[in-house]
Amino acid sequence: MSNTNKRFGIRITLPKGDPMAMPHLLGSDWESHRWYDSPQARDRALEDMMSEHPFSRQGDRPWIVCEPIER
């Protein structure tokens, strides 16, 4: 199944004031999308993306803004 057939997604953006949003880096309008077959798969991925991962330093959290979307 191609990504265009998947309806449930996650929109990823940078938080306001993030240094990576500077024009010579990613820019203030940078965004990325991940698409899934079901809302349950999307929600599991979203939970994982926003959790503390075992390879991260204790207390580190992802510094991105993620929101569930549908098309």
C-alpha positions as CSV (number, residue, x, y, z in Angstrom):
1,M,0.0,0.0,0.0
2,S,1.4,3.4,-0.9
3,N,1.5,6.3,1.5
4,T,-1.2,8.1,-0.4
5,N,-3.7,5.4,0.6
6,K,-2.9,5.7,4.3
7,R,-5.3,8.0,6.0
8,F,-4.0,8.3,9.5
9,G,-0.8,10.4,10.1
10,I,1.4,12.3,12.4
11,R,2.5,15.8,11.5
12,I,5.9,16.6,12.9
13,T,7.1,20.2,13.3
14,L,9.6,22.2,15.4
15,P,8.6,24.1,18.5
16,K,8.6,27.8,18.4
17,G,12.0,29.2,19.0
18,D,13.9,26.0,18.1
19,P,17.4,26.8,16.8
20,M,16.9,24.3,14.0
21,A,14.2,26.5,12.6
22,M,16.7,29.1,11.6
23,P,16.6,29.9,7.9
24,H,20.1,28.4,7.2
25,L,19.1,25.1,8.9
26,L,15.6,23.6,8.5
27,G,13.6,26.8,8.4
28,S,10.5,27.9,10.2
29,D,8.2,26.1,7.9
30,W,9.8,22.7,8.1
31,E,7.5,19.8,8.7
32,S,7.4,16.0,8.1
33,H,4.6,13.5,8.0
34,R,4.4,9.8,8.8
35,W,1.3,7.8,7.6
36,Y,-0.3,4.7,9.0
37,D,-3.1,2.2,8.0
38,S,-5.1,2.7,11.2
39,P,-5.6,5.2,14.0
40,Q,-4.4,2.5,16.4
41,A,-1.1,2.1,14.5
42,R,-0.7,5.9,14.4
43,D,-1.4,6.3,18.1
44,R,1.1,3.6,19.0
45,A,3.8,5.3,16.8
46,L,2.9,8.7,18.3
47,E,3.3,7.3,21.8
48,D,6.6,5.8,21.0
49,M,7.9,9.0,19.3
50,M,7.1,11.1,22.3
51,S,8.5,8.6,24.9
52,E,11.9,8.5,26.6
53,H,13.9,5.9,24.6
54,P,16.3,3.5,26.3
55,F,19.3,4.9,24.3
56,S,18.6,8.5,25.5
57,R,20.0,10.1,28.5
58,Q,17.7,9.8,31.5
59,G,15.0,12.5,31.4
60,D,15.6,13.4,27.8
61,R,12.4,13.9,25.8
62,P,11.9,14.5,22.1
63,W,12.1,18.2,21.1
64,I,9.5,18.1,18.3
65,V,5.8,18.8,18.1
66,C,3.7,15.9,17.0
67,E,0.0,16.0,16.2
68,P,-2.3,13.3,14.9
69,I,-3.9,14.1,11.5
70,E,-6.2,12.4,9.0
71,R,-6.7,12.9,5.3
